[in-house]
């Protein structure tokens, strides 16, 4: 009986360390460290500015492009640990594309559809899908 109990506690410890237990938001508690995209060109970038009182967002948004893909990288990123946060690519033609935020800190890469025509990414926002616009944007990085 003792070996089973030790194995059970070990499994619980491993699972909780992966962010599966003890996290009601669904996002992991550990920081990400995605590699810098290779074979792509670093284009525009900008630092996040907090837009919603009582919330925190910091770091840099970077746009990497190739002929067939677009990656938005959050570099040295941290944010308030709230549920249902999204990374929103805001395009020059006033369209947006959103992806679920994978974690609240670290270096994170997000693959978006390739740009069409003269379309460019003008800014990157961190927003909540549970708060009605326009008060749902925690922070924004205007890209230059």
C-alpha positions as CSV (number, residue, x, y, z in Angstrom):
1,X,0.0,0.0,0.0
2,X,2.8,2.4,0.8
3,X,4.4,2.3,-2.8
4,X,0.9,3.1,-4.3
5,X,0.5,6.1,-1.9
6,X,4.0,7.5,-2.9
7,X,3.3,7.1,-6.6
8,X,-0.1,8.8,-6.1
9,X,1.5,11.8,-4.3
10,X,4.2,12.0,-7.0
11,X,1.6,12.1,-9.7
12,X,-0.3,14.8,-7.9
13,X,2.9,16.8,-7.5
14,X,3.7,16.5,-11.2
15,X,0.3,17.4,-12.4
16,X,0.0,20.4,-10.1
17,X,3.4,21.7,-11.2
18,X,2.2,21.7,-14.8
19,X,-0.6,24.1,-14.0
20,X,-3.3,21.5,-14.4
21,X,-4.4,21.7,-10.8
22,X,-4.6,24.9,-8.7
23,X,-5.3,27.2,-11.6
24,X,-8.9,28.1,-12.3
25,X,-8.0,30.4,-15.2
26,X,-6.8,27.7,-17.5
27,X,-3.5,29.5,-18.1
28,X,-0.3,27.9,-16.8
29,X,1.4,29.4,-13.8
30,X,5.0,29.0,-15.2
31,X,6.6,31.5,-17.5
32,X,7.0,30.7,-21.2
33,X,10.4,30.9,-23.0
34,X,9.5,30.4,-26.7
35,X,12.6,30.8,-29.0
36,X,13.1,33.9,-31.2
37,X,11.6,33.1,-34.6
38,X,14.2,32.2,-37.2
39,X,14.1,32.6,-41.0
40,X,11.8,35.6,-40.6
41,X,12.3,39.4,-40.6
42,X,11.7,41.4,-37.5
43,X,9.5,44.3,-38.5
44,X,7.7,46.7,-36.2
45,X,7.8,46.6,-32.4
46,X,6.4,48.5,-29.5
47,X,6.2,48.6,-25.7
48,X,2.9,47.9,-23.9
49,X,1.1,50.7,-22.2
50,X,-1.5,50.0,-19.5
51,X,-5.0,51.2,-20.5
52,X,-7.3,49.7,-17.8
53,X,-7.0,51.0,-14.2
54,X,-6.1,48.2,-11.8
55,X,-4.6,46.0,-14.5
56,X,-1.0,45.3,-15.4
57,X,0.6,44.7,-18.8
58,X,4.3,45.2,-19.6
59,X,6.9,44.0,-22.2
60,X,7.4,44.4,-25.9
61,X,5.3,43.2,-28.8
62,X,7.4,42.3,-31.9
63,X,6.2,41.4,-35.4
64,X,8.1,38.8,-37.4
65,X,7.1,38.2,-41.0
66,X,8.0,36.0,-44.0
67,X,6.3,35.6,-47.3
68,X,3.8,33.1,-45.9
69,X,3.5,33.7,-42.2
70,X,3.2,36.3,-39.4
71,X,4.4,35.8,-35.8
72,X,3.6,38.2,-33.0
73,X,6.2,37.7,-30.2
74,X,5.6,39.0,-26.7
75,X,9.1,39.6,-25.3
76,X,9.7,39.9,-21.5
77,X,5.9,40.0,-21.1
78,X,3.9,40.1,-17.9
79,X,0.2,40.7,-17.3
80,X,-2.5,40.6,-14.7
81,X,-3.5,36.9,-14.1
82,X,-7.1,37.1,-15.2
83,X,-9.2,34.5,-17.1
84,X,-10.1,34.8,-20.8
85,X,-7.3,37.1,-21.9
86,X,-6.5,37.4,-25.6
87,X,-3.6,38.6,-27.8
88,X,-5.2,40.8,-30.4
89,X,-3.5,41.8,-33.6
90,X,-4.9,45.1,-34.8
91,X,-4.4,45.6,-38.5
92,X,-4.0,48.8,-40.5
93,X,-7.3,48.1,-42.3
94,X,-9.2,48.2,-39.0
95,X,-9.6,44.5,-38.8
96,X,-8.6,42.4,-35.8
97,X,-7.5,38.8,-35.2
98,X,-7.4,37.3,-31.7
99,X,-5.8,34.3,-30.0
100,X,-6.0,33.1,-26.4
101,X,-3.2,34.3,-24.2
102,X,-1.1,31.2,-23.3
103,X,0.4,32.5,-20.1
104,X,0.9,35.6,-18.0
105,X,4.6,36.0,-18.3
106,X,7.7,35.2,-20.4
107,X,8.5,35.2,-24.1
108,X,5.6,33.9,-26.2
109,X,5.1,33.5,-30.0
110,X,1.7,33.6,-31.6
111,X,1.2,32.6,-35.3
112,X,-1.4,34.6,-37.1
113,X,-2.6,34.4,-40.7
114,X,-0.2,35.9,-43.3
115,X,-0.8,39.6,-44.2
116,X,-2.9,40.3,-47.3
117,X,-1.9,43.0,-49.8
118,X,-0.7,46.2,-48.1
119,X,-2.1,45.2,-44.7
120,X,0.2,45.7,-41.7
121,X,-0.1,45.1,-38.0
122,X,-0.5,48.6,-36.4
123,X,-0.8,47.5,-32.7
124,X,-1.1,44.5,-30.4
125,X,-3.5,44.5,-27.5
126,X,-4.1,42.3,-24.5
127,X,-7.9,42.2,-23.9
128,X,-10.5,40.3,-21.9
129,X,-13.2,38.4,-23.7
130,X,-15.4,38.5,-20.6
131,X,-15.6,42.3,-20.4
132,X,-17.7,44.3,-22.9
133,X,-15.7,46.6,-25.3
134,X,-14.4,49.3,-25.2
135,X,-13.4,48.7,-21.6
136,X,-11.9,45.3,-22.2
137,X,-8.4,46.3,-23.3
138,X,-5.8,45.9,-20.5
139,X,-2.9,47.3,-22.5
140,X,-1.7,48.1,-26.0
141,X,1.6,48.2,-27.8
142,X,1.6,50.7,-30.7
143,X,4.0,49.3,-33.3
144,X,6.7,51.5,-35.0
